[in-house]
Amino acid sequence: MNWLSTIALLMAAYLSVFAEAFCSGVRQMLGAQIDLLPALMVYVGLSGGLTVLTLLAVLGGLCFDAFSANPLGISVLPLFTTGLLIYCNRELILRDQPYAQFVLGLGASAVVPFLTVLSLLGAGEQPLLGWGSLWQWLVMASGGAVLTPVCFNVFDRFNRALTYPVAAESTFRADREIKRGRS
């Protein structure tokens, strides 16, 4: 992953958190806000390096906590843990399959809020939990599952548009002469 892709991912994380905080149409319609950060963590876990994964978890988590009622930094560890788990197992995952992207997005979007609530409870905070939280958790998980293949599509197109394709090298030299016939 090149530096241009890294900057685009970090800007997408910032803009998604900003849009979640100030655009309340989806929140009012569904009763929950869909989070794009777990979908971005799935993409980086399968496509990027450990440095980009850490940058996205820290920047995205701090921005998310700055716009929410969470203590600052509480979302960083759940995001990083989810991304690191995907990063460590990426050789086993079918990265280009939309079904695999959907399932990973569903899992990440379900695990990140769960780990965040556990972190809040462990820190001595009193999060608002009730039966409505289950509905919000389901909306967040299904919304993240739908958005994950979209993230893959958008960022793969971005990378194809702004980077050179890798040239396949031949095992034969161009200046080599092949003699035919009997020697």
SVG drawing of the C-alpha trace seen along z (x, -y; Angstrom):
<svg xmlns="http://www.w3.org/2000/svg" viewBox="-37 -18 63 51">
<polyline fill="none" stroke="black" stroke-width="0.4" points="0.0,0.0 1.5,-3.3 1.4,-6.6 -1.4,-8.0 -3.7,-5.1 -2.8,-5.5 -3.7,-9.2 -7.0,-8.4 -7.8,-5.8 -7.1,-8.1 -9.2,-10.9 -12.0,-8.4 -11.9,-7.5 -12.0,-11.1 -14.8,-12.0 -16.9,-8.9 -16.7,-9.8 -17.5,-13.4 -20.5,-12.3 -21.7,-10.0 -21.6,-12.8 -23.3,-15.5 -25.7,-13.6 -28.5,-12.3 -30.9,-11.2 -29.8,-7.5 -29.8,-7.6 -33.3,-9.0 -34.6,-6.6 -33.1,-3.4 -32.7,-4.2 -29.0,-3.5 -25.9,-4.9 -24.0,-2.7 -20.2,-2.8 -17.8,-2.7 -14.6,-2.2 -14.9,1.6 -15.4,1.9 -12.2,-0.2 -10.3,1.9 -11.3,5.1 -10.0,3.5 -6.7,2.4 -6.3,5.8 -6.5,7.6 -4.8,5.0 -2.4,2.9 0.5,3.2 0.7,3.2 1.7,-0.5 -1.4,-1.6 -3.5,0.6 -2.2,-1.0 -2.6,-4.5 -6.2,-3.9 -7.1,-2.4 -5.6,-5.2 -6.8,-8.1 -10.3,-6.5 -10.7,-5.6 -9.6,-9.0 -11.9,-10.8 -14.8,-8.6 -14.3,-9.1 -13.9,-12.9 -17.4,-13.0 -19.1,-10.6 -19.6,-10.4 -16.9,-7.8 -13.7,-8.5 -11.0,-9.5 -9.1,-6.4 -11.5,-3.7 -12.4,-2.7 -8.8,-2.4 -8.1,1.0 -11.3,2.7 -10.6,1.4 -6.9,2.4 -7.7,5.9 -10.2,6.6 -7.9,5.3 -4.9,7.2 -6.9,10.5 -7.8,10.1 -4.2,9.0 -2.7,12.1 -5.1,14.5 -5.2,12.8 -3.4,15.6 -6.4,17.8 -9.1,15.3 -10.5,15.0 -9.9,11.2 -11.5,10.7 -14.8,12.5 -17.7,10.2 -19.2,12.9 -16.1,13.1 -16.0,9.3 -19.6,9.3 -19.0,11.9 -15.9,10.2 -17.6,6.8 -20.5,8.4 -18.1,9.9 -16.0,6.8 -19.0,4.5 -20.5,6.8 -17.2,7.3 -16.0,3.7 -19.1,2.3 -19.2,5.4 -15.5,4.9 -16.1,1.2 -18.9,1.8 -16.7,4.3 -13.9,1.7 -16.3,-0.8 -17.6,1.5 -14.0,2.5 -13.1,-1.2 -15.9,-1.8 -18.2,-3.7 -22.0,-3.2 -23.0,-2.8 -26.7,-3.0 -27.7,0.6 -31.1,2.0 -33.2,3.9 -32.8,1.0 -29.1,1.7 -29.6,5.1 -31.5,3.4 -28.7,0.8 -26.1,3.6 -27.9,5.5 -28.3,2.4 -24.6,1.5 -23.5,5.1 -25.7,5.4 -24.9,1.9 -21.1,2.6 -21.6,5.9 -23.2,4.1 -20.6,1.3 -17.5,3.5 -17.7,4.7 -18.4,1.1 -15.2,0.1 -13.2,2.8 -14.7,1.7 -14.0,-2.0 -10.5,-1.7 -9.5,1.0 -10.7,-1.3 -8.8,-4.2 -5.6,-2.1 -6.0,-1.0 -6.5,-4.5 -3.6,-6.0 -0.9,-3.3 0.9,-1.5 0.1,2.2 2.8,4.7 4.5,5.8 4.8,9.6 8.4,10.5 9.2,13.2 11.8,15.9 13.2,15.4 15.5,12.5 14.5,10.5 18.0,10.7 18.2,14.5 18.2,16.5 16.7,19.9 18.3,22.2 16.1,24.7 17.1,27.9 19.9,30.4 23.2,29.4"/>
</svg>
